[in-house]
Amino acid sequence: MLLLAMDTATPAVTVALHDGEAVVASSSRVDARRHGELLLPAVDRVLAEAGLKLDAVTGVVVGVGPGPYTGLRVGLVTAAAFSSALGVPVHGLCTLDGLAYASGIDEPFAVATDARRKEVYWARYDDSRTRTTDAAVDRPADIAGALAGLPVVGAGARLYPEAFPDARDPEHQSAAALAALAAERLGAGDAEGFLDPLPMYLRRPDAQVPKNYKVVTPK
């Protein structure tokens, strides 16, 4: 097994290789505006670090979000392209699950990432492997009561400390954790633990076609 994992659903552009037993190389950079520019060089970098060629990859793992429209699509399109070119499967995982897995927390907690517009993407967990709610998008103040007393992992917790006073690491997504979670589920034959590699938006994109705009035609 050699899994190539990537996630661009958050400001972190993150890539990792996992051989079924351990992460053999990884790269992460936090830059919310350069997903398209940074992803492929990161793939090249982890392959070079591992001393491997792309054709050694046996599966692709990708974070499906939730996340902003443009950044999220970069990772998903790249994963689909690699899957098609190599003839290997692509496994989708909720981005929040990667953060939860990396936390190692073994008691109830939540994960919250920055959704912009003064909102967070979030979900609740019983432990680092078990999500108990669907991913959702809400204003922090609207869910503070429901999550009161729980640790909250992710950048969303740090952005809104008044709503989430018990912020925990990690702050940013890691493809290394996403790859390790995927390897664990594949090793256990847990096919239902994966999602279709399609974007989880939860809301419409910021860019909209103007309504009732004036059509100008030549006379």
Sequence and secondary structure as in RCSB ss.txt:
>XXXX:A:sequence
MLLLAMDTATPAVTVALHDGEAVVASSSRVDARRHGELLLPAVDRVLAEAGLKLDAVTGVVVGVGPGPYTGLRVG
LVTAAAFSSALGVPVHGLCTLDGLAYASGIDEPFAVATDARRKEVYWARYDDSRTRTTDAAVDRPADIAGALAGL
PVVGAGARLYPEAFPDARDPEHQSAAALAALAAERLGAGDAEGFLDPLPMYLRRPDAQVPKNYKVVTPK
>XXXX:A:secstr
  EEEEE SSSEEEEEEE SSSEEEEEEEE TT HHHHHHHHHHHHHHHHT  GGG  EEEEE  S  HHHHHHH
HHHHHHHHHHHT  EEEE HHHHHHHHH   SSEEEEEEEETTEEEEEEEEETTEE S  EEE HHHHTTTTTTS
 EESHHHHH TTT  SEES  S  HHHHHHHHHHHHHTT GGG B SS   SS  S    TT       
